[in-house]
């Protein structure tokens, strides 16, 4: 007979077998999802209906389910499915999604600075269990997030003890043991260079600015759409009243525009003495080749070769130049003329071709419009006609292989003149169908006589007889009947009309009761509203900024900033030599140059020498998750009469401008003193405004983009 023990064992086996059989029977049927459902999903995942979306073992057999329930390896595989929707970077399963080396450095710093004094439950857990291995530890999603607790459950909820379990610096609460703030919240200099101290203490105190001065922080700042960050309002609202004129060039002593196209200064007489053929050249041109011109000319191989030879040579003094250097100057001159020639012939398409060669890529129409500032053809035509009047014939002859010399003083080369007059050497000026023939008529001044055939002006008795009106020069008088021009006392008398006095220096002075002599506006002032204009003093075509955020300057700074790092030049394919982008960028990045963009917009330079411009103040990046978060808007109702100064206290000892002397954003002197932890701890306690870790901190730290379907996913969906 079986013993009671044997009977109990047999009964247990039967019960277990029947139970397993029933379980297998239930989970193998059509209703298995309902049978094994552990509970309702949270609201964030309520739309999921397929268990296989999160559980990799769901498509397996029932026996494999039992194995998966006790296998740790499946936890990480299931967590990887979470990353189909939640993009948490390459280190998603590391603590705080931080790379191992960065985490180790932070852990070391915290262990040295702050001793451990965590809660009793945490200390007991650390005593009984192995301490976490920070360097290689893997934290799956289920470590902190627990599903199947219903739609009202907070999926991101976590206890403070759960947070501090892994931390070297363990503490009881925010007000008891939390590490002290270190220069919080100012981690870098501001993107916009605005010195609160100098504006409040000096600029806003002047009589002319008092009416424009900000009365409170809200005049310049506003919260973002979610109320967390404080943004700077637009330039027109905050800065335009005082600084708009500076950008447009009002009151500038120097040129109000940027020299883009220019005629470089060359020593034409030295070239003439050495029989160098460059054709006509403006004698008083003295400027250098601008960075923009250098880029456009660099598309030509012979210019790049000449540029290397001419490096360090003073083009305005070629007396000691070598033959090689003289040849390079000749090449430079024809490249400059060739650029103006090609611009006149091909228009903006010529600029497009040369810019594409420089950038090494194609330009779309909008980009070309921005980078050229819609350069008008009339400006180029006017400059060419005045600076190089014979350009078309000279360049055409030069490109045919002819040598075109600089004309001598007694030569007149007007082949390309827009007038129809040509001197044919026969004493005749040919005007087409109209002709002035001096062949039979004579201008003879030998006996004070101008002989014009049948008509004669006889100056023998200093008299010009015009019938009733007489011009008598005997007594220095011109008699015109009722009106008289008397030159006896250097005076022109027009009878009832006004008088113009001729002083000893031959200048015409306007008398107080005479007519107003107006002078035409110069081209620079004509372009007061911005745009292109011709500067004949420096033989340059200049661009004057069109107000704030000028598209021409903005575009060139943006397109050259990532190219300031020298790149390898490829010989033989018209690639522009390295360095051109830096020259243009630095030309425009001059804080005192036209447009004065960099007077306010700071430049950041990274370790790899790439630079970027802060066109706007701080803006929240929805993809950027910092460790600390703070909502400004939720605190507005708690402020007293001090307002923002409750937390942001001006530091009168700081030298704010020093932080903008270089391009390192981490070396700076803030306008404000660091925030004291006691200010926050006054409210954030367990029995007041709560002091949970997740109130102020994000767990996942880094830049995480939103999950978006790939093109392959969309194609697969469409095909299905």
HELIX and SHEET records of a PDB file:
HELIX    1   1 UNK A    4  UNK A   27  1                                  24    
HELIX    2   2 UNK A   32  UNK A   36  1                                   5    
HELIX    3   3 UNK A   43  UNK A   45  5                                   3    
HELIX    4   4 UNK A   51  UNK A   53  5                                   3    
HELIX    5   5 UNK A   56  UNK A   59  5                                   4    
HELIX    6   6 UNK A   62  UNK A   69  1                                   8    
HELIX    7   7 UNK A   73  UNK A   82  1                                  10    
HELIX    8   8 UNK A   95  UNK A   97  5                                   3    
HELIX    9   9 UNK A  100  UNK A  113  1                                  14    
HELIX   10  10 UNK A  120  UNK A  128  1                                   9    
HELIX   11  11 UNK A  141  UNK A  143  5                                   3    
HELIX   12  12 UNK A  160  UNK A  164  1                                   5    
HELIX   13  13 UNK A  196  UNK A  201  1                                   6    
HELIX   14  14 UNK A  203  UNK A  205  5                                   3    
HELIX   15  15 UNK A  207  UNK A  210  1                                   4    
HELIX   16  16 UNK A  217  UNK A  219  5                                   3    
HELIX   17  17 UNK A  235  UNK A  238  1                                   4    
HELIX   18  18 UNK A  240  UNK A  248  1                                   9    
HELIX   19  19 UNK A  268  UNK A  273  1                                   6    
HELIX   20  20 UNK A  291  UNK A  297  1                                   7    
HELIX   21  21 UNK A  301  UNK A  310  1                                  10    
HELIX   22  22 UNK A  323  UNK A  346  1                                  24    
HELIX   23  23 UNK A  348  UNK A  359  1                                  12    
HELIX   24  24 UNK A  365  UNK A  372  1                                   8    
HELIX   25  25 UNK A  377  UNK A  387  1                                  11    
HELIX   26  26 UNK A  391  UNK A  399  1                                   9    
HELIX   27  27 UNK A  523  UNK A  526  1                                   4    
HELIX   28  28 UNK A  551  UNK A  561  1                                  11    
HELIX   29  29 UNK A  580  UNK A  588  1                                   9    
HELIX   30  30 UNK A  597  UNK A  599  5                                   3    
HELIX   31  31 UNK A  633  UNK A  638  5                                   6    
HELIX   32  32 UNK A  643  UNK A  646  5                                   4    
HELIX   33  33 UNK A  656  UNK A  660  5                                   5    
HELIX   34  34 UNK A  677  UNK A  681  1                                   5    
HELIX   35  35 UNK A  693  UNK A  696  1                                   4    
HELIX   36  36 UNK A  711  UNK A  719  1                                   9    
SHEET    1   A 2 UNK A 221  UNK A 223  0                                        
SHEET    2   A 2 UNK A 230  UNK A 232 -1                                        
SHEET    1   B 3 UNK A 258  UNK A 262  0                                        
SHEET    2   B 3 UNK A 540  UNK A 544 -1                                        
SHEET    3   B 3 UNK A 531  UNK A 535 -1                                        
SHEET    1   C 3 UNK A 422  UNK A 423  0                                        
SHEET    2   C 3 UNK A 428  UNK A 431 -1                                        
SHEET    3   C 3 UNK A 434  UNK A 437 -1                                        
SHEET    1   D 2 UNK A 449  UNK A 452  0                                        
SHEET    2   D 2 UNK A 455  UNK A 458 -1                                        
SHEET    1   E 2 UNK A 463  UNK A 466  0                                        
SHEET    2   E 2 UNK A 469  UNK A 472 -1                                        
SHEET    1   F 2 UNK A 477  UNK A 480  0                                        
SHEET    2   F 2 UNK A 483  UNK A 486 -1                                        
SHEET    1   G 3 UNK A 491  UNK A 492  0                                        
SHEET    2   G 3 UNK A 500  UNK A 502 -1                                        
SHEET    3   G 3 UNK A 508  UNK A 509 -1                                        
SHEET    1   H 2 UNK A 603  UNK A 605  0                                        
SHEET    2   H 2 UNK A 611  UNK A 613 -1                                        
SHEET    1   I 2 UNK A 624  UNK A 625  0                                        
SHEET    2   I 2 UNK A 702  UNK A 703 -1                                        
END                                                                             
